[in-house]
């Protein structure tokens, strides 16, 4: 319907994403991660929350607190964008969580390690960057694999991309790093 109106056509690409999920389990197109727009992610979170607070033929309306808990659970499971979920809940008057919801229940440090891993850094390079031991970096990588259901760096990087966890590497390149990163090779 929106696509038929020249004035509203740009909104059609966003509106069609209201039932899509970050992990690709949504519909109608089964889009995932990076293929979902920020606006689509927010709309999906808003639709999920609102639909839980309204009565349906097959169930009564949920309380606002129950709907918020369900939305946060979806974000933790990696089906909803956690930032979008928290934005919707904030707009609905819910207090912010103490710890932002992260996909696969990753810790903040695991997200940092995953971001560096996705940029191609080795365990040694991750350890140096985060000022931790190589062994600790390796433990974090193993925990990331277990929590995300992945088995290697490529799949973990894909998980990071699909869940909006990859940051612009140009934003925090340190002096000397740019030259060493240009080869694309990282020792493992």
C-alpha positions as CSV (number, residue, x, y, z in Angstrom):
1,X,0.0,0.0,0.0
2,X,2.8,2.5,0.9
3,X,4.7,1.6,-2.2
4,X,1.8,2.8,-4.4
5,X,2.1,6.4,-3.1
6,X,5.1,8.3,-4.4
7,X,5.1,10.3,-1.2
8,X,5.0,7.3,1.0
9,X,7.1,4.8,-1.1
10,X,10.3,5.4,0.9
11,X,8.5,4.2,4.0
12,X,7.6,0.9,2.4
13,X,11.1,-0.4,2.7
14,X,11.0,0.2,6.5
15,X,7.4,-0.9,7.1
16,X,8.0,-4.3,5.5
17,X,10.7,-5.0,8.1
18,X,8.3,-4.9,11.1
19,X,8.4,-8.7,11.5
20,X,12.0,-9.4,10.5
21,X,14.5,-10.6,13.1
22,X,18.3,-10.1,13.4
23,X,18.9,-13.9,13.2
24,X,16.9,-14.3,10.0
25,X,13.9,-16.0,11.7
26,X,11.4,-13.3,10.8
27,X,9.2,-12.7,7.8
28,X,8.3,-11.9,5.0
29,X,11.8,-12.0,3.6
30,X,13.9,-13.7,6.3
31,X,16.3,-10.7,6.4
32,X,19.0,-10.7,9.0
33,X,21.7,-8.5,10.6
34,X,23.2,-6.0,8.3
35,X,20.4,-6.2,5.8
36,X,18.0,-4.7,8.3
37,X,17.9,-0.9,8.5
38,X,18.1,0.9,11.8
39,X,14.6,2.2,11.3
40,X,13.4,-1.4,10.5
41,X,15.0,-2.7,13.7
42,X,13.3,0.0,15.8
43,X,9.9,-0.7,14.1
44,X,10.3,-4.4,14.7
45,X,11.0,-3.8,18.4
46,X,8.1,-1.3,18.7
47,X,5.7,-3.7,16.9
48,X,6.8,-6.6,19.2
49,X,6.3,-4.6,22.4
50,X,3.0,-3.0,21.3
51,X,1.5,-6.3,20.1
52,X,2.2,-7.9,23.5
53,X,0.3,-5.2,25.3
54,X,-2.8,-5.6,23.2
55,X,-5.3,-8.4,23.6
56,X,-5.4,-11.0,20.8
57,X,-8.0,-13.6,20.0
58,X,-5.6,-16.3,21.3
59,X,-4.4,-14.6,24.4
60,X,-5.1,-11.6,26.8
61,X,-3.0,-8.5,26.7
62,X,0.3,-8.7,28.7
63,X,1.2,-6.0,31.2
64,X,3.7,-3.4,30.1
65,X,6.3,-5.0,32.4
66,X,5.7,-8.5,30.9
67,X,6.0,-7.1,27.4
68,X,9.2,-5.3,28.3
69,X,10.7,-8.5,29.8
70,X,9.7,-10.4,26.6
71,X,11.3,-7.8,24.4
72,X,14.5,-7.8,26.4
73,X,14.6,-11.6,26.2
74,X,14.3,-11.4,22.4
75,X,17.3,-9.0,22.4
76,X,19.3,-11.3,24.6
77,X,18.5,-14.2,22.3
78,X,19.8,-12.2,19.3
79,X,16.5,-11.9,17.5
80,X,16.0,-8.2,18.2
81,X,18.5,-5.3,18.2
82,X,19.2,-4.5,21.8
83,X,19.7,-0.8,21.2
84,X,16.4,-0.6,19.3
85,X,14.7,-2.6,22.1
86,X,16.0,-0.3,24.8
87,X,15.0,2.8,22.8
88,X,11.5,1.5,22.4
89,X,11.2,0.7,26.1
90,X,12.6,4.0,27.1
91,X,10.0,5.8,24.9
92,X,7.3,3.6,26.5
93,X,8.4,4.9,30.0
94,X,10.4,1.8,31.2
95,X,13.6,2.5,33.2
96,X,16.8,1.6,31.4
97,X,18.4,-1.7,32.2
98,X,21.6,-1.6,34.3
99,X,23.4,-3.5,31.7
100,X,22.4,-3.2,28.1
101,X,21.0,-6.4,26.6
102,X,23.5,-8.1,24.3
103,X,23.0,-10.9,21.8
104,X,23.7,-14.4,23.1
105,X,24.1,-13.0,26.6
106,X,27.7,-11.9,25.8
107,X,29.5,-9.9,28.4
108,X,30.8,-6.5,27.7
109,X,34.4,-7.8,27.5
110,X,33.3,-10.6,25.2
111,X,31.7,-8.0,22.9
112,X,35.0,-6.1,22.8
113,X,36.9,-9.3,22.0
114,X,34.4,-10.3,19.3
115,X,34.7,-6.8,17.7
116,X,38.5,-7.2,17.5
117,X,38.2,-10.8,16.3
118,X,35.8,-9.7,13.6
119,X,38.4,-7.1,12.5
120,X,40.9,-9.9,11.9
121,X,43.1,-9.5,15.0
122,X,44.8,-12.6,16.4
123,X,44.5,-13.7,20.0
124,X,47.9,-12.2,20.6
125,X,46.8,-8.8,19.1
126,X,43.5,-8.9,21.0
127,X,45.5,-9.5,24.2
128,X,47.8,-6.6,23.5
129,X,45.0,-4.2,22.6
130,X,42.9,-5.1,25.7
131,X,45.9,-5.4,28.0
132,X,45.1,-9.0,29.0
133,X,47.0,-12.3,28.6
134,X,46.9,-14.3,25.5
135,X,45.4,-17.2,27.5
136,X,42.6,-14.9,28.7
137,X,42.0,-13.7,25.2
138,X,41.8,-17.3,24.0
139,X,39.3,-18.1,26.9
140,X,37.1,-15.2,25.8
141,X,37.2,-16.4,22.2
142,X,36.1,-19.9,23.3
143,X,33.3,-18.5,25.4
144,X,32.2,-16.4,22.4
145,X,32.1,-19.6,20.2
146,X,30.0,-21.4,22.9
147,X,27.6,-18.6,23.5
148,X,27.0,-17.7,19.8
149,X,26.9,-21.3,18.6
150,X,29.8,-20.7,16.2
151,X,33.0,-22.8,15.7
152,X,35.5,-20.5,14.1
153,X,36.5,-16.9,13.6
154,X,34.6,-16.5,10.3
155,X,31.3,-17.6,11.8
156,X,31.8,-15.5,14.9
157,X,32.6,-12.5,12.7
158,X,29.4,-13.2,10.7
159,X,27.5,-13.4,14.0
160,X,28.9,-10.0,15.0
161,X,27.9,-8.5,11.7
162,X,24.4,-9.9,11.8
163,X,23.9,-8.5,15.3
164,X,25.2,-5.0,14.6
165,X,28.3,-5.4,16.8
166,X,31.0,-4.4,14.3
167,X,32.2,-0.9,14.6
168,X,33.9,1.3,12.0
169,X,37.6,0.4,12.3
170,X,38.7,3.9,11.2
171,X,37.2,5.3,14.3
172,X,39.9,3.9,16.6
173,X,42.9,3.1,14.5
174,X,46.1,3.6,16.6
175,X,49.3,5.1,15.1
176,X,51.2,2.3,13.4
177,X,48.3,0.0,13.1
178,X,47.0,1.3,9.8
179,X,50.2,0.2,8.0
180,X,50.2,-3.3,9.5
181,X,46.5,-3.8,8.9
182,X,46.7,-3.0,5.2
183,X,48.1,-6.4,4.3
184,X,45.0,-8.1,5.7
185,X,47.1,-10.8,7.3
186,X,47.1,-11.6,11.0
187,X,49.1,-14.3,12.6
188,X,47.1,-16.7,14.7
